[in-house]
Amino acid sequence: MIFVLLSIADAVTTWLGVRLGFTESNPFLARKISEPLLFFGSYAFYTGLGVLIISISLKLSKMSPAFKVMPIVLIVFKALPVIHNVLLLSGISGNILAMVTMPSLEKLFIVP
């Protein structure tokens, strides 16, 4: 449920941001932003895909506890763009989020 709410918040804040003059950095979504049905349809599709992956992970977690991590990772990665969009819409630079998350992601994924 949290993943779906975050996805809705991401779609709405992205839509509002573009309407206020911000540029969508994801080229795939930027092509669809002019067509509301395509834009929100793609969000619905990827939200459904995310819910499916979370459901499968929760079922597989009965076999191996390692699968419990997947829903948490998906929720965190869905929350980051929402936080970024809210910061931008509130007038705070999105670079703050990058400064906070990049060191963590670099350590997590061991990016040189």
N, C-alpha and C positions, 0 to 999 in steps of 0.2 A: 504494500500500500504506500509506503514511504517513497519507493522508487517511482510510482505512478504520479504521486503529488509533486515530486521534484521534476519529473518530466513535463508536467503541465506548467509548472512555474518557469521552467527553462524556455518552453515554447512561447509563453506569454511575454516574458521579459525580453526575449530575443526579438519578438515581433514589435513590441513597444520601442525597444532600442533602435531598431532599423527605421521605424516610423518617425523617431525623433532625430534621425540623421546619423546614427552610428552605422558603421560598416560591419557586416557579418564576415568574420574571418574564415569561416568554413566555406570553401568554394562550392561544395556540394549543396549546402543550404542556401548560399547566396544566390544561386541560379533559380531556386524555388521560391524565394521570398516574394517575388512579384505575383505569384499565384497562391492565394491563401489555401486553396484546397490541396495543392501539392505540398505546400509548406507544412501545414498541420497534419496532412496525411502521412508525410514522411516521419514526423514526430510520433504519430500514433503507431506506425509500423515498427519503428525502432523501440518504442516503449513496449509494445507487445513482445518483441524479440527479447528484450531485457527481462520481462516478467517470465517468459518461457525459460530463459537461462537460469534465473533465480529459482524457479520451481524445480527444474531438473537438478540443480545443485543441492537444494534442500532434500530432495529424495535420495540423491547419491550420498549425502552426508551421513545417512544411516549405515552405509558401508564403510565410509572413511570420513573421519572428522575434518580432513583437509578441505573438503568441499564446502564447509561452513564459511570459509573465508570469501568465496566468490560473491555472495549477496552483499557482504559488507563492502567489498571493493567496488562493485557496481554502484552501490548507493553513494559512496564517497565520490566516485568519478562523475556521477550525475549531479551531486551537490556543488562541485567546484564551478561549473559554468553558471549555475543559479547565483551563487555568491558573487561571482565576477560580474554578472549582469546587474545585480542589485547595486553593487558598488558603483558601476558605471552610471546607472540611472540616478543614483543619489549624488553624483558629482564627484565621487572619490575615484582616483585613478585605479584602474585595474592592475597596474604594475605592483601594487601592494600585495595582491594575491599571488602574483608570480614570484615576488621576493620571498614570500613565506613558503610557498609550495615547492618551488624548484629545488631548493636544497634537500628537502625531504624526498622528493621523487628521485633525485640523483642518487641519494643513499639507498633508496629502495631498489632501484633498477641498476645501480652501480654504473651510472653514466659517467664517462671520463670528462 
